[in-house]
């Protein structure tokens, strides 16, 4: 099969022929019809994830057709249309038993713990726990965008963030995850303030329901701007980018007893990111993490997508083939794009 491979962290990847994967006994091989290009893939390429070993094929948000199944798989057959969360759970650890597969203690992640979906085929483990059926009315491109950015944003806003109608929600960083969060919060009846350095990203945020926008390239203190626009601060704020600056701005833009949800990854040399904890203590703020969404939690989100309340298809702003991925991956380091780029390996 053809796949995007890199041999060294941070050095150019290339498209080459590699061996086809075989299904694990409890897993499947999926023919990849569409896969998203996510900033987490850029982090993997840069060597920020300790699970990645070289050589490596990135890619973790995908949709396609089951091509082969392992001997112990019961629920799935070749030809089934499927997607999968980026966290593939074991199904048997204490966290999984509690229903918290998104923080599985023995999780695997395509594109991180093993070769991923920037390829014509990808192997996935524990299929009966992790696969999600894709409704016929959803395109593969739309379904692919659900597995990381949209499902992550949905859980961050709805479950972790506990969004309520009429609340102010600030979203710092309007890439794929951030724009998804804007759309989901607005559909939930919240008033959204979108923060980004890109005019194009802010334009899209308004299209997807943002009531106010803050251009971080022009405003020296985005947290103060959010507090002014919301009459004292947001009730809920998300760092959807993942940087010390946006994390601090998200916390500092909250009102008393507000809720900060960290969605974007925060890699650092020390493994620690400074957070304005004095404000968190004084205002009794909640600081929460959000790490994807378990497969069993997909049905309410899928129903909102199926009925048109949520439109993740509108987030897809470009479609490319495998040959264009190395350049697109490299470009993410200097200019993270607004919207979602979908890769069609067979296109």
Kinemage of the C-alpha trace (Angstrom):
@kinemage 1
@onewidth
@group {chain A} dominant
@subgroup {mainchain}
@vectorlist {calphas} color= white
{ca unk a 1} P 0.000 0.000 0.000
{ca unk a 2} L 0.999 3.686 -0.290
{ca unk a 3} L 1.591 5.600 2.932
{ca unk a 4} L 3.162 8.809 4.254
{ca unk a 5} L 6.325 7.851 6.153
{ca unk a 6} L 8.913 9.856 8.081
{ca unk a 7} L 12.267 8.436 9.179
{ca unk a 8} L 13.390 11.294 11.455
{ca unk a 9} L 11.469 13.760 13.591
{ca unk a 10} L 10.995 17.126 11.940
{ca unk a 11} L 12.510 16.050 8.631
{ca unk a 12} L 10.460 15.783 5.425
{ca unk a 13} L 8.080 12.852 5.171
{ca unk a 14} L 7.585 11.007 1.889
{ca unk a 15} L 4.967 8.863 0.207
{ca unk a 16} L 6.206 5.327 -0.410
{ca unk a 17} L 5.110 1.722 -0.788
{ca unk a 18} L 4.973 -0.230 2.495
{ca unk a 19} L 3.583 -3.605 3.520
{ca unk a 20} L -0.176 -3.940 3.959
{ca unk a 21} L -1.247 -4.322 7.620
{ca unk a 22} L -2.838 -7.500 8.975
{ca unk a 23} L -5.759 -7.408 11.440
{ca unk a 24} L -5.000 -8.128 15.118
{ca unk a 25} L -7.039 -11.056 16.445
{ca unk a 26} L -9.356 -8.593 18.238
{ca unk a 27} L -9.085 -5.890 15.605
{ca unk a 28} L -9.687 -4.972 11.987
{ca unk a 29} L -8.017 -3.487 8.964
{ca unk a 30} L -9.874 -0.507 7.511
{ca unk a 31} L -9.563 0.701 3.945
{ca unk a 32} L -9.108 4.432 4.573
{ca unk a 33} L -11.535 6.485 2.487
{ca unk a 34} L -10.811 9.773 4.260
{ca unk a 35} L -8.572 10.980 7.077
{ca unk a 36} L -8.062 14.389 8.654
{ca unk a 37} L -4.865 16.401 8.924
{ca unk a 38} L -4.668 17.513 12.550
{ca unk a 39} L -2.189 19.560 14.549
{ca unk a 40} L -1.650 16.475 16.724
{ca unk a 41} L -0.150 14.820 13.620
{ca unk a 42} L 2.289 17.725 13.416
{ca unk a 43} L 3.216 17.184 17.082
{ca unk a 44} L 3.878 13.490 16.334
{ca unk a 45} L 6.085 14.422 13.375
{ca unk a 46} L 8.017 16.888 15.535
{ca unk a 47} L 8.757 14.190 18.126
{ca unk a 48} L 6.591 15.668 20.882
{ca unk a 49} L 4.836 12.353 21.588
{ca unk a 50} L 6.918 9.710 23.427
{ca unk a 51} L 4.798 6.868 21.984
{ca unk a 52} L 6.010 7.454 18.426
{ca unk a 53} L 8.821 5.207 17.190
{ca unk a 54} L 10.592 5.521 13.857
{ca unk a 55} L 9.971 4.985 11.012
{ca unk a 56} L 6.403 6.116 11.380
{ca unk a 57} L 3.129 6.665 9.521
{ca unk a 58} L 0.999 9.403 11.170
{ca unk a 59} L -2.765 9.959 10.965
{ca unk a 60} L -5.442 9.309 13.574
{ca unk a 61} L -8.857 10.646 12.531
{ca unk a 62} L -10.304 8.431 9.850
{ca unk a 63} L -13.301 6.835 8.233
{ca unk a 64} L -13.506 3.979 5.796
{ca unk a 65} L -14.651 0.453 5.105
{ca unk a 66} L -13.728 -2.660 7.075
{ca unk a 67} L -11.457 -4.706 4.801
{ca unk a 68} L -10.469 -7.587 7.110
{ca unk a 69} L -11.371 -8.742 10.626
{ca unk a 70} L -9.521 -10.697 13.302
{ca unk a 71} L -10.699 -14.063 14.573
{ca unk a 72} L -12.058 -12.654 17.854
{ca unk a 73} L -14.109 -9.804 16.367
{ca unk a 74} L -17.850 -10.341 16.812
{ca unk a 75} L -19.692 -7.160 15.798
{ca unk a 76} L -18.064 -6.135 12.508
{ca unk a 77} L -17.738 -7.588 9.016
{ca unk a 78} L -15.924 -6.622 5.806
{ca unk a 79} L -17.842 -3.886 4.020
{ca unk a 80} L -19.051 -2.082 7.152
{ca unk a 81} L -18.723 1.727 7.035
{ca unk a 82} L -16.898 2.828 10.192
{ca unk a 83} L -15.037 5.522 12.013
{ca unk a 84} L -13.158 5.336 15.317
{ca unk a 85} L -12.126 7.612 18.208
{ca unk a 86} L -8.448 8.516 18.182
{ca unk a 87} L -8.182 6.794 21.583
{ca unk a 88} L -8.688 3.067 21.041
{ca unk a 89} L -9.538 1.479 24.375
{ca unk a 90} L -8.715 -1.995 25.661
{ca unk a 91} L -12.234 -2.515 27.012
{ca unk a 92} L -11.138 -4.350 30.177
{ca unk a 93} L -9.154 -1.996 32.449
{ca unk a 94} L -10.819 -0.238 35.424
{ca unk a 95} L -11.263 2.994 33.445
{ca unk a 96} L -12.991 1.138 30.610
{ca unk a 97} L -15.184 -0.720 33.089
{ca unk a 98} L -16.287 2.677 34.427
{ca unk a 99} L -17.177 3.828 30.905
{ca unk a 100} L -14.161 6.124 30.611
{ca unk a 101} L -12.575 4.602 27.522
{ca unk a 102} L -11.169 8.000 26.493
{ca unk a 103} L -8.638 7.650 29.339
{ca unk a 104} L -8.100 3.886 28.993
{ca unk a 105} L -5.068 2.700 30.945
{ca unk a 106} L -3.899 0.493 28.042
{ca unk a 107} L -5.046 2.666 25.165
{ca unk a 108} L -3.632 2.589 21.669
{ca unk a 109} L -3.782 5.466 19.216
{ca unk a 110} L -3.378 5.052 15.453
{ca unk a 111} L -0.731 7.450 14.253
{ca unk a 112} L 0.974 7.498 17.656
{ca unk a 113} L 1.345 4.102 19.333
{ca unk a 114} L 1.340 2.385 15.923
{ca unk a 115} L 1.145 3.267 12.245
{ca unk a 116} L -1.797 5.462 11.388
{ca unk a 117} L -4.203 6.489 8.674
{ca unk a 118} L -2.060 8.542 6.277
{ca unk a 119} L -2.155 5.390 4.218
{ca unk a 120} L -4.474 3.312 2.095
{ca unk a 121} L -5.101 0.863 4.963
{ca unk a 122} L -4.818 1.049 8.751
{ca unk a 123} L -5.016 -1.601 11.497
{ca unk a 124} L -7.177 -0.880 14.549
{ca unk a 125} L -7.271 -2.823 17.822
{ca unk a 126} L -10.222 -3.994 19.959
{ca unk a 127} L -12.750 -3.347 17.218
{ca unk a 128} L -15.801 -4.390 19.231
{ca unk a 129} L -15.038 -1.651 21.776
{ca unk a 130} L -13.879 1.105 19.457
{ca unk a 131} L -15.530 1.082 16.049
{ca unk a 132} L -18.484 3.373 15.362
{ca unk a 133} L -20.908 2.725 12.502
{ca unk a 134} L -21.086 5.585 9.995
{ca unk a 135} L -24.657 6.376 8.870
{ca unk a 136} L -25.178 6.092 5.126
{ca unk a 137} L -26.062 9.789 4.839
{ca unk a 138} L -22.643 10.890 6.193
{ca unk a 139} L -19.787 11.244 3.750
{ca unk a 140} L -16.460 9.686 4.651
{ca unk a 141} L -14.895 13.149 4.826
{ca unk a 142} L -17.443 14.295 7.390
{ca unk a 143} L -17.133 11.073 9.377
{ca unk a 144} L -13.336 11.321 9.431
{ca unk a 145} L -13.507 14.756 11.051
{ca unk a 146} L -15.519 13.366 13.975
{ca unk a 147} L -12.909 11.042 15.456
{ca unk a 148} L -10.588 13.655 16.894
{ca unk a 149} L -11.404 17.332 16.563
{ca unk a 150} L -15.216 17.282 16.488
{ca unk a 151} L -15.805 14.542 19.075
{ca unk a 152} L -13.102 16.082 21.265
{ca unk a 153} L -14.769 19.491 21.007
{ca unk a 154} L -18.201 17.990 21.652
{ca unk a 155} L -17.118 16.326 24.862
{ca unk a 156} L -15.071 19.362 25.928
{ca unk a 157} L -18.009 21.732 25.506
{ca unk a 158} L -20.963 19.536 26.475
{ca unk a 159} L -19.641 16.985 28.976
{ca unk a 160} L -16.538 18.480 30.556
{ca unk a 161} L -17.516 22.118 30.080
{ca unk a 162} L -21.204 21.596 30.992
{ca unk a 163} L -22.270 24.365 28.626
{ca unk a 164} L -25.657 25.944 29.280
{ca unk a 165} L -27.849 28.104 27.097
{ca unk a 166} L -27.247 31.819 27.649
{ca unk a 167} L -23.707 31.384 28.980
{ca unk a 168} L -20.699 33.126 27.501
{ca unk a 169} L -18.166 30.685 26.051
{ca unk a 170} L -14.692 31.805 24.955
{ca unk a 171} L -12.788 29.697 22.433
{ca unk a 172} L -9.069 30.424 22.161
{ca unk a 173} L -7.695 29.106 18.865
{ca unk a 174} L -9.998 28.595 15.889
{ca unk a 175} L -8.469 25.732 13.985
{ca unk a 176} L -10.401 22.494 13.508
{ca unk a 177} L -11.042 21.848 17.213
{ca unk a 178} L -11.785 25.484 17.988
{ca unk a 179} L -14.227 25.983 15.122
{ca unk a 180} L -15.949 22.746 16.119
{ca unk a 181} L -16.254 24.099 19.668
{ca unk a 182} L -17.687 27.368 18.365
{ca unk a 183} L -20.328 25.491 16.353
{ca unk a 184} L -21.246 23.147 19.218
{ca unk a 185} L -21.431 25.900 21.855
{ca unk a 186} L -23.540 28.128 19.607
{ca unk a 187} L -25.888 25.222 18.799
{ca unk a 188} L -26.241 24.694 22.563
{ca unk a 189} L -27.574 28.228 22.966
{ca unk a 190} L -24.379 29.799 24.321
{ca unk a 191} L -22.940 33.152 23.251
{ca unk a 192} L -19.452 32.573 21.874
{ca unk a 193} L -16.365 34.785 21.811
{ca unk a 194} L -13.818 33.450 19.309
{ca unk a 195} L -10.132 34.370 19.718
{ca unk a 196} L -7.499 33.844 17.018
{ca unk a 197} L -4.688 35.610 15.156
{ca unk a 198} L -6.125 34.763 11.729
{ca unk a 199} L -8.812 36.942 10.128
{ca unk a 200} L -9.883 33.937 8.026
{ca unk a 201} L -10.324 31.807 11.163
{ca unk a 202} L -12.393 34.526 12.822
{ca unk a 203} L -14.507 34.897 9.686
{ca unk a 204} L -15.268 31.176 9.800
{ca unk a 205} L -15.993 31.430 13.534
{ca unk a 206} L -18.643 34.062 12.846
{ca unk a 207} L -20.106 31.845 10.139
{ca unk a 208} L -20.395 29.001 12.645
{ca unk a 209} L -22.103 31.084 15.310
{ca unk a 210} L -19.603 33.261 17.186
{ca unk a 211} L -21.293 36.385 18.566
{ca unk a 212} L -17.987 38.237 19.092
{ca unk a 213} L -14.458 37.870 17.747
{ca unk a 214} L -11.105 38.983 19.145
{ca unk a 215} L -8.129 39.359 16.793
{ca unk a 216} L -5.209 38.313 19.001
{ca unk a 217} L -2.723 39.814 16.522
{ca unk a 218} L -4.150 43.276 17.253
{ca unk a 219} L -5.258 43.014 20.881
{ca unk a 220} L -2.406 42.925 23.438
{ca unk a 221} L -4.500 41.394 26.244
{ca unk a 222} L -7.063 38.946 24.871
{ca unk a 223} L -8.231 37.920 28.346
{ca unk a 224} L -9.130 41.535 29.143
{ca unk a 225} L -10.933 41.797 25.801
{ca unk a 226} L -12.982 38.685 26.620
{ca unk a 227} L -13.865 40.057 30.063
{ca unk a 228} L -14.982 43.355 28.518
{ca unk a 229} L -17.084 41.716 25.799
{ca unk a 230} L -18.794 39.348 28.250
{ca unk a 231} L -19.446 41.825 31.062
{ca unk a 232} L -16.997 40.294 33.519
{ca unk a 233} L -15.701 37.115 31.932
{ca unk a 234} L -16.842 33.904 30.294
{ca unk a 235} L -18.553 31.163 32.274
{ca unk a 236} L -16.757 28.584 30.129
{ca unk a 237} L -13.477 28.978 28.249
{ca unk a 238} L -11.493 26.541 26.136
{ca unk a 239} L -7.894 26.564 24.986
{ca unk a 240} L -8.306 24.772 21.690
{ca unk a 241} L -4.809 25.590 20.427
{ca unk a 242} L -2.482 24.487 23.194
{ca unk a 243} L 0.165 27.031 24.153
{ca unk a 244} L 1.190 28.697 27.420
{ca unk a 245} L -0.175 31.995 26.083
{ca unk a 246} L -3.606 30.695 25.097
{ca unk a 247} L -3.906 28.553 28.226
{ca unk a 248} L -3.228 31.540 30.479
{ca unk a 249} L -5.538 33.784 28.444
{ca unk a 250} L -8.337 31.228 28.727
{ca unk a 251} L -8.022 31.068 32.523
{ca unk a 252} L -7.637 34.844 32.899
{ca unk a 253} L -10.719 35.509 30.771
{ca unk a 254} L -13.070 33.647 33.119
{ca unk a 255} L -15.496 35.191 35.589
{ca unk a 256} L -15.883 33.958 39.153
{ca unk a 257} L -16.441 30.193 39.415
{ca unk a 258} L -15.867 29.821 35.690
{ca unk a 259} L -14.668 26.674 33.965
{ca unk a 260} L -11.516 26.327 31.864
{ca unk a 261} L -11.176 23.261 29.632
{ca unk a 262} L -7.752 22.471 28.200
{ca unk a 263} L -8.188 20.779 24.833
{ca unk a 264} L -5.030 21.647 22.882
{ca unk a 265} L -1.874 19.723 23.689
{ca unk a 266} L 0.730 21.559 25.768
{ca unk a 267} L 4.124 20.033 25.000
{ca unk a 268} L 7.085 21.532 26.855
{ca unk a 269} L 10.664 20.593 27.613
{ca unk a 270} L 9.878 20.169 31.308
{ca unk a 271} L 6.424 18.638 30.876
{ca unk a 272} L 4.924 21.496 32.911
{ca unk a 273} L 3.060 24.595 31.728
{ca unk a 274} L 2.658 27.721 33.865
{ca unk a 275} L -1.000 28.334 34.773
{ca unk a 276} L -2.349 31.410 36.650
{ca unk a 277} L -3.307 29.443 39.733
{ca unk a 278} L -3.621 32.525 41.967
{ca unk a 279} L -6.632 33.580 39.893
{ca unk a 280} L -7.974 30.022 39.922
{ca unk a 281} L -7.872 29.999 43.726
{ca unk a 282} L -9.248 33.508 44.257
{ca unk a 283} L -12.174 33.044 41.851
{ca unk a 284} L -12.736 29.340 42.587
{ca unk a 285} L -12.227 28.394 38.958
{ca unk a 286} L -12.428 24.839 37.628
{ca unk a 287} L -9.512 23.676 35.471
{ca unk a 288} L -10.399 20.601 33.410
{ca unk a 289} L -8.775 18.469 30.766
{ca unk a 290} L -10.545 16.842 27.857
{ca unk a 291} L -9.134 13.891 25.922
{ca unk a 292} L -11.320 12.732 23.060
{ca unk a 293} L -14.590 10.838 23.462
{ca unk a 294} L -15.382 7.148 23.905
{ca unk a 295} L -17.090 5.255 21.083
{ca unk a 296} L -20.149 4.491 23.232
{ca unk a 297} L -20.744 8.253 23.670
{ca unk a 298} L -21.041 8.960 19.922
{ca unk a 299} L -24.816 8.367 19.386
{ca unk a 300} L -26.120 11.731 20.750
{ca unk a 301} L -23.532 13.618 18.691
{ca unk a 302} L -24.238 11.542 15.575
{ca unk a 303} L -27.968 12.210 15.931
{ca unk a 304} L -27.350 15.970 16.050
{ca unk a 305} L -25.180 15.616 12.953
{ca unk a 306} L -27.723 13.423 11.161
{ca unk a 307} L -30.544 15.891 11.816
{ca unk a 308} L -28.472 18.896 10.736
{ca unk a 309} L -28.289 20.617 14.111
{ca unk a 310} L -24.510 20.231 13.895
{ca unk a 311} L -22.776 20.559 10.515
{ca unk a 312} L -19.196 19.239 10.716
{ca unk a 313} L -19.250 18.940 6.917
{ca unk a 314} L -19.087 22.746 6.722
{ca unk a 315} L -15.767 22.682 8.594
{ca unk a 316} L -14.046 20.845 5.723
{ca unk a 317} L -12.317 23.598 3.766
{ca unk a 318} L -9.899 21.585 1.603
{ca unk a 319} L -9.365 18.052 0.293
{ca unk a 320} L -5.966 16.702 -0.772
{ca unk a 321} L -4.379 13.412 -1.791
{ca unk a 322} L -1.570 11.513 -0.101
{ca unk a 323} L 1.102 13.097 -2.285
{ca unk a 324} L 0.267 16.547 -0.888
{ca unk a 325} L 0.466 15.496 2.772
{ca unk a 326} L 4.223 15.990 3.442
{ca unk a 327} L 4.074 19.644 2.395
{ca unk a 328} L 0.788 20.231 4.212
{ca unk a 329} L 2.198 18.670 7.388
{ca unk a 330} L 5.250 20.897 7.257
{ca unk a 331} L 3.142 24.029 6.652
{ca unk a 332} L 1.211 23.461 9.881
{ca unk a 333} L 4.258 24.467 11.901
{ca unk a 334} L 4.320 27.989 10.539
{ca unk a 335} L 0.706 28.733 9.673
{ca unk a 336} L -1.925 26.474 11.241
{ca unk a 337} L -4.866 26.636 8.875
{ca unk a 338} L -8.442 27.493 9.653
{ca unk a 339} L -10.965 24.781 8.987
{ca unk a 340} L -10.342 21.123 8.277
{ca unk a 341} L -8.169 19.488 5.653
{ca unk a 342} L -9.303 16.007 4.612
{ca unk a 343} L -6.993 13.527 2.912
{ca unk a 344} L -8.442 11.003 0.438
{ca unk a 345} L -5.769 8.288 0.018
{ca unk a 346} L -7.469 6.776 -3.026
{ca unk a 347} L -8.180 10.120 -4.710
